[in-house]
Amino acid sequence: MRHVLAVLVLVVMFCGCKKQLERLNQNPNGADPSTTSPNLVLSTVLTTTGQQYVNLGYGDIAGVMQHTQNDGGTGPHNEYDWSGTNTWTPWYDILRNNKYVYDRSVALGFEFQQGISLTMKSMIFGLIADVWGDAPYSQALEGDAGNTFPPYDSQQSIYRGILADLQKANTLLAKPANAYTGAIGTADVYYNGNPAQWRKLANSLALRYYLRISDKLPAIAKAGIEKIVADPTTYPIITSANDDALMGFAGNSVNDSWPNAVAYNSDSGHYRQTKMCATFVKTLESMNDPRLGVWANKVQIFLHVQNNFPARTDKIVDTIVGGESRQVRYLSPDVLAAKGLTVNAINQDPNYVGLPPAIQGGPVYNLGPDPSQGAHNPHVSWLNTIYTGANGSLLKVRLLSAAEVHFILAEAALKGWAAGDAQTHYNAAIQASFVAWGLAGAYSFYIAQPSVAFNGTLQQLITQKWIASWTAATESWFDWRRTGYPVLVSGPHAKCPVLPVRLYYMLDERNLNWANTESAENNLQLTSYSGYGADATNSYQNSAWSKPWVCQGTGKPW
């Protein structure tokens, strides 16, 4: 009997200890997935997507597309030297959270949240397919079910899948705000809980991806775009800058501020090393584009060389240009010759001077006085001072804009599709960009210039779209890959003579999910440039210059 009692005591003690351990292992600050409101996770999905998107389009892809160049940390930004380390992990982290939002919203019957979640899923998976090519999709995000090595879906099937999801999102987002259960409120950092705006975003995103596949699946693209344009009641889209998908920044920490904000970078190094690219500056100046003054500062000291200056002239003088107090550095030709330079090797523009792409010695370009990385070069245009800020009225993530939508429709019209009038959309696209950057009053003069007025060419249209993609250069990269415009030339120290078309499958993925990654690599098309981008395993297949499906057989961009 005493033996039985002893066993019972041990059992009771064990159960009590187990319950105590379970209580101790519970995080009092954690959220229970079975009861948590999807809104709490939705806000994380939206903000982290915005941060990742602007980090890409304002970061290294802005270097690829020659919006900016760095005079420090030049390898990834200027020269496409990515070394196979580009990771999609942050995007899949967002997708896991987004899947929770969707699944939990289905369980609760929250249709508004479901529609937002499908829209964000489409945007992120679309970006992954755009950037890398084939990728885990239909069997991704199933690690809890034991599927830790998911196969890759084809780029084509991902595009088709997201277009189907956007159709579902359009239906889910069709109700007025008061018809939904589970109010979103401040969790929605883009549209403040307005389903009509989200519906416009979903359909505008569909336009983006119909155009993306237009060279490969033209019949599907044409039917999709014409369906949306023909029925604006069923398929409303973004047509005004007021509808742009924008996210601001709180500015309270490095994690919720504009990238490289000086407040969270003690020596302001990241801001100082980013300069305007000469390609971009010259294009904007050739069209008297006032957006240049919003995006860039004028050179602090411009150069002026005169043959009749006394020998060894090299002095800085206060001057007036256009009624504005400025400084000029006067130089005689012999000073340049002593440095091994000719007058053609410097830029004497009194206002804006861009850094040429992928050059050596960026910090001392245009007679910069300090060879240090990210030096205070007064003879090259820095980004506008607003980009030192943690937040501001113009410091916004732009996931998708009215300018982009009108450019899409203008291009569709150029193809002869029923998408409206190409010139009307072209003009509306530029006007929307001017409104977005606070320059509405300057539009009429700008559009009337012969260099800007619509000429019916794809090159002009895509070049203007490239300009309007400032801080969101990722989309212009995909346009360039699809069309070959704008015409951009690699700099002398770039890794390859031509611009890349994709990012590498990263080393971690190749190590952990090798069989599926190798299968995806084999779907890439080798090109004459693939050898420039051999990855760490010396695989020419996984090259930034091997073509994914979307541009195979198109003859584009090169």
C-alpha positions, 0 to 999 in steps of 0.5 A, a space after each residue: 500500500 505504501 508503495 502505491 501511495 509513493 507512486 501516486 505522490 510521484 505522479 502528482 509531483 511530476 504533473 505539478 512540476 510539468 504544469 509549473 514548467 509549462 507556465 514558466 516557459 510561457 512568454 507573458 509578452 508573447 501572442 497566442 497565434 490561436 487568439 491574436 488579432 491579425 491586425 497586429 501582424 498585418 501592420 508588421 507585414 505592411 511596414 516591413 514590406 515598405 522598408 525592404 522595397 525602398 531599401 532595394 529601389 533606393 539602394 543597390 538597384 538605384 545604382 544598377 539603373 544609374 539614378 545614383 552612384 556611390 563613392 564609397 562601398 562601390 562594389 554592390 552599388 556601382 559595379 554589380 559585384 554581389 558575390 552570390 549573397 543576395 538573400 530573399 530571406 527577409 521577403 519570405 519572413 514577411 510572407 510567413 507573417 502574411 500567411 498568418 494574417 490570411 489564415 487567421 482572417 479566414 478563420 475569423 471571416 475578416 474579408 478586408 484583411 484577406 483582400 489586403 493579404 492576397 494583394 501583399 502576397 502577390 506583390 512580394 511573390 511577384 517581386 521575388 520572381 522578378 528579381 530571382 526567376 523561379 522560386 518556391 511558391 506553391 509549396 513555400 511557407 510550409 516548414 511547420 508541415 515538414 516541407 523544409 526543402 520546397 521545390 521551385 515554381 517556374 517564373 511563369 507559374 508564379 506570375 499566373 498565380 499572383 494574377 489569379 490571387 489579385 482577381 480574388 482580392 478585387 472581389 474581397 475588397 469590393 464592399 464599402 468599409 462599413 460592410 466589413 467585420 474586424 476594423 483595421 484602423 491604424 494597422 493599415 499604414 498605406 490607406 488607413 483602412 480604406 478598402 476602395 483604395 486597396 482595391 485600386 492597388 490590387 487591380 493596378 498591380 495586376 496591370 503591372 504584371 500583365 505588362 510584365 508578361 506581355 512579350 511572353 504571353 501577349 494574348 493573356 496580357 492583352 485580354 487582362 489589361 483590356 478587361 480592367 480598362 473596359 470596366 472601371 466599376 468592377 476594376 477600379 485602378 489608381 489614376 491620381 497621385 492621391 491614390 498612390 500606395 505610400 508609406 511614411 516613416 515614424 522616424 523614432 529609430 533606425 528601424 522606422 526611418 528613411 534609409 540612411 537617415 543621418 540621425 541614426 548614422 553618426 558620421 552621416 557616411 551612408 548619405 555622404 557616399 551616395 551621389 547623383 549619377 551623371 547618366 540621370 543628371 544629364 538626362 534631367 538637365 537635357 529636359 529642364 526637369 525641375 524634379 532634379 532640384 527636388 532630388 539633388 543639391 547643386 554642387 557646392 563649388 563648381 569648376 571653371 577653366 579658362 585658357 587665359 588664366 595665369 599659370 597655376 591658377 587654382 582658387 575658390 571665389 564667391 560668385 553669383 549665378 542666376 541671382 544666387 550666391 555660389 562658389 566657383 573654383 577657377 583653374 588654369 589648364 596647366 593645373 589640370 595637366 599637372 594632374 594628368 587631366 584634360 578639360 574634357 575629363 572634368 564637368 564644369 556644369 555650374 549647377 548639377 554634376 553627377 558621378 559617372 557610373 562605375 568609375 575608379 577613384 569616385 571620391 576624387 572625381 571632378 577634382 575632389 580634394 579627399 580620396 577617402 570613401 564617402 569624402 566631402 567632395 564639393 564638386 559633385 552633386 549630393 542628394 538633396 538634404 531632405 534625404 538626411 532626414 528620418 522622415 518627411 513629406 517627400 520621404 515615402 515608400 512608393 509601392 505603386 503610383 498613378 504615374 506607373 499606371 498611366 505609363 503602363 496604359 500608355 505602353 499598352 495603347 502603343 501596342 494597339 490594345 484597347 487601353 485608351 489614348 497613349 498620349 493622354 496616358 503619357 501626359 497624365 503619367 508625367 503630371 502625376 509624378 509632378 504632383 507627387 513631388 510637389 511640382 504641379 505648377 511646373 508641369 505645363 511648361 515641362 510637357 510643352 518642350 519638344 524634348 518632352 512632348 509625346 512622340 509616340 516612341 517606346 523609348 521616350 515613354 520608358 525613359 520618362 517612366 525611369 525618371 519617375 521611378 526615383 527611389 523605386 528603381 526596382 520597377 524601372 530595372 524590370 522595364 529595362 530588362 523587358 524593353 532595353 530602355 532607357 539605354 544605359 551603358 555599364 561603367 569601366 569598372 563594372 563587373 560586366 560590359 552590360 547591366 545584369 538581369 537578375 540577382 543570384 540564388 544565394 549561397 545558403 539556399 544552394 547549400 540547404 536546398 541544392 537539388 531544387 536550386 540546381 533545377 531552377 538554375 538549369 531553367 536560366 538561359 546561358 548568355 554570352 555574358 553569363 561567364 562574367 557572373 559565375 557564382 561562388 561554385 563557379 556556376 555560369 548558370 546561376 549568373 546575374 547575366 543568365 536570363 530568366 524565363 521572362 526575357 528568354 527569346 525576346 532579344 531584350 535587353 541585350 
